[in-house]
């Protein structure tokens, strides 16, 4: 399970942070932090890319498959 703390730790381990992950994708500096508290697809994708994991894995509650 990915929570805010785990995401932050993994970004740091990879030499990044929330701001850098956002800016690397040409987003505003707070985009990834926003994605942690409310749906923001661009920020979610930036975090997933920085962590090299599927966005569905980071935010499964937002990307549940419709049945």
KELUMLUM-382051 format. One line per field, with one value per atom (N, C-alpha, C, O): atom name; x negated, y, z. Coordinates in steps of 0.2 Angstrom, whole numbers, padded with zeros to 4 digits. Each point is the difference from the previous one (the first is absolute). Layout:
BEGIN
site = [CA;...]
u = [X;...]
v = [Y;...]
w = [Z;...]
***
This chain:
BEGIN
site = [N;CA;C;O;N;CA;C;O;N;CA;C;O;N;CA;C;O;N;CA;C;O;N;CA;C;O;N;CA;C;O;N;CA;C;O;N;CA;C;O;N;CA;C;O;N;CA;C;O;N;CA;C;O;N;CA;C;O;N;CA;C;O;N;CA;C;O;N;CA;C;O;N;CA;C;O;N;CA;C;O;N;CA;C;O;N;CA;C;O;N;CA;C;O;N;CA;C;O;N;CA;C;O;N;CA;C;O;N;CA;C;O;N;CA;C;O;N;CA;C;O;N;CA;C;O;N;CA;C;O;N;CA;C;O;N;CA;C;O;N;CA;C;O;N;CA;C;O;N;CA;C;O;N;CA;C;O;N;CA;C;O;N;CA;C;O;N;CA;C;O;N;CA;C;O;N;CA;C;O;N;CA;C;O;N;CA;C;O;N;CA;C;O;N;CA;C;O;N;CA;C;O;N;CA;C;O;N;CA;C;O;N;CA;C;O;N;CA;C;O;N;CA;C;O;N;CA;C;O;N;CA;C;O;N;CA;C;O;N;CA;C;O;N;CA;C;O;N;CA;C;O;N;CA;C;O;N;CA;C;O;N;CA;C;O;N;CA;C;O;N;CA;C;O;N;CA;C;O;N;CA;C;O;N;CA;C;O;N;CA;C;O;N;CA;C;O;N;CA;C;O]
u = [-0004;0004;-0004;-0005;0006;-0004;0004;0006;-0009;0003;-0005;-0005;0007;-0004;-0007;-0005;0004;-0007;-0004;-0006;0009;-0004;-0002;-0005;0010;-0002;-0005;-0005;0005;-0005;-0007;-0005;0005;-0006;-0003;-0006;0010;-0002;-0003;-0005;0008;-0002;-0007;-0005;0004;-0006;-0006;-0005;0007;-0005;-0002;-0006;0010;-0001;-0003;-0001;-0001;-0003;0005;-0001;0008;0005;0004;-0002;0007;0005;0006;0001;0004;0007;-0001;0003;-0007;-0001;-0003;0002;-0008;-0004;0004;0000;0004;0004;0005;0001;0002;0005;-0004;0003;-0008;-0004;-0003;0000;-0002;-0002;0005;-0002;0008;0006;0003;0005;-0009;0003;0006;0005;-0004;0006;-0002;-0006;0011;-0001;-0004;0001;-0004;-0004;0004;-0003;0009;0004;0005;0004;-0005;0005;0000;0005;-0011;-0001;0003;0003;-0004;0003;0007;0004;-0001;0007;0003;0005;-0009;0003;0000;0004;-0007;0000;0006;0002;0001;0006;0007;0005;-0006;0007;-0002;-0006;0011;-0002;-0003;0003;-0009;-0003;-0004;-0006;0009;-0003;-0007;-0005;0003;-0007;-0005;-0005;0007;-0004;-0001;-0006;0011;0000;-0005;-0004;0005;-0005;-0007;-0004;0003;-0007;-0003;-0006;0010;-0003;-0001;-0005;0010;-0001;-0006;-0004;0003;-0006;-0007;-0005;0005;-0006;-0001;-0006;0011;-0001;-0001;-0001;0003;-0001;0005;-0001;0007;0006;0006;0001;0004;0006;0004;0000;0003;0004;0006;0002;0000;0005;-0002;0004;-0011;-0002;-0001;0001;-0003;0000;0006;0001;0004;0007;0005;0005;-0004;0004;0008;0004;-0003;0007;0002;0006;-0010;0002;0000;0003;-0006;0000;0003;-0003;0008;0003;0003;0003;-0003;0003;0008;0002;0001;0007;0003;-0002;0007;0003;0007;0003]
v = [-0006;0006;0006;0001;0004;0006;0005;0002;0001;0006;0006;-0001;0007;0006;-0001;0002;-0005;-0001;-0004;0001;-0007;-0005;0004;-0001;0004;0004;0005;0000;0004;0005;-0004;0002;-0007;-0004;-0003;0001;-0004;-0002;0005;-0001;0007;0005;0002;0001;0000;0002;-0005;0002;-0008;-0006;0001;-0002;0004;0001;0007;0002;0002;0006;0005;0005;-0005;0004;0002;-0001;0005;0002;0002;0000;0002;0002;0006;-0001;0006;0006;-0002;0001;-0005;-0002;-0005;0001;-0005;-0005;0004;-0001;0006;0005;0004;0000;0003;0004;-0004;0003;-0009;-0004;-0002;-0001;0002;-0001;0006;0001;0005;0007;0001;0004;-0006;0002;0005;0002;0001;0005;-0004;-0006;0010;-0003;-0004;-0005;0007;-0004;-0005;-0003;0001;-0005;-0006;-0004;0001;-0007;0000;-0004;0010;0000;0000;-0002;0006;0000;-0007;-0001;-0002;-0007;-0005;-0005;0007;-0005;0001;-0004;0010;0001;0001;-0001;0001;0000;-0002;0001;-0003;-0003;0006;0005;-0006;0004;-0004;-0001;-0001;-0005;0001;-0004;0011;0001;-0001;-0002;0004;-0001;-0007;-0002;-0002;-0007;-0003;-0004;0006;-0003;0002;-0005;0011;0002;-0004;-0002;0001;-0004;-0007;-0003;0000;-0007;-0001;-0005;0010;0000;0001;-0004;0008;0001;-0006;-0002;-0002;-0006;-0006;-0006;0006;-0005;-0006;-0006;0008;-0004;0002;0006;-0011;0002;0005;-0001;0006;0005;-0004;0002;-0007;-0004;-0003;-0002;0000;-0003;0006;-0002;0008;0005;0002;0002;-0001;0002;-0005;0002;-0008;-0004;0002;-0002;0006;0002;0005;0001;0002;0004;-0003;0003;-0009;-0003;-0007;-0004;0003;-0006;-0002;0005;-0011;-0001;0000;-0003;0006;0000;-0007;-0003;0001;-0007;0001;-0005]
w = [0000;0000;0000;0004;-0008;-0001;0004;-0002;0007;0004;-0001;-0003;0005;-0001;0002;-0003;0009;0003;-0004;-0002;-0001;-0004;-0006;-0003;0000;-0007;0001;-0004;0010;0001;0001;-0003;0007;0001;-0006;-0001;-0003;-0007;-0004;-0004;0004;-0005;0003;-0004;0010;0003;-0002;-0002;0003;-0002;-0007;-0002;-0002;-0007;-0002;-0006;0011;-0001;-0003;-0003;0005;-0002;0006;0006;-0007;0005;-0004;-0006;0010;-0003;-0006;-0005;0007;-0004;-0007;-0005;0006;-0006;-0004;-0006;0009;-0005;-0004;-0006;0009;-0003;-0006;-0006;0008;-0005;-0005;-0006;0007;-0005;-0006;-0006;0008;-0005;-0002;-0003;0004;-0002;0004;-0004;0010;0004;0005;0001;0002;0005;0006;0001;0003;0005;0005;0004;-0003;0005;-0003;0004;-0010;-0003;0003;0001;0001;0003;0007;0002;0002;0006;0000;0004;-0009;-0001;-0001;0002;-0006;-0002;0006;0000;0005;0006;0004;0003;-0004;0004;-0004;0003;-0009;-0004;-0007;-0002;-0002;-0007;-0004;-0001;-0002;-0004;-0005;0001;-0007;-0004;-0002;0000;-0002;-0002;0005;-0001;0007;0006;0002;0002;-0003;0002;-0005;0002;-0009;-0005;0001;-0001;0004;0001;0006;-0001;0006;0005;-0002;0002;-0006;-0002;-0004;0000;-0005;-0004;0004;-0001;0006;0004;0004;0001;0001;0004;-0005;0003;-0009;-0005;0002;0000;0002;0001;-0003;-0002;0001;-0004;0005;0006;-0009;0004;0003;0006;-0008;0003;0006;0005;-0004;0006;0005;0006;-0007;0004;0003;0006;-0010;0001;-0002;-0004;0007;-0002;0001;-0004;0009;0002;-0006;-0001;-0002;-0006;-0007;-0004;0004;-0007;0000;-0003;0007;0000;-0006;-0003;0000;-0006;0001;0005;-0010;0000;-0001;-0005;0009;-0001;-0004;-0001]
***
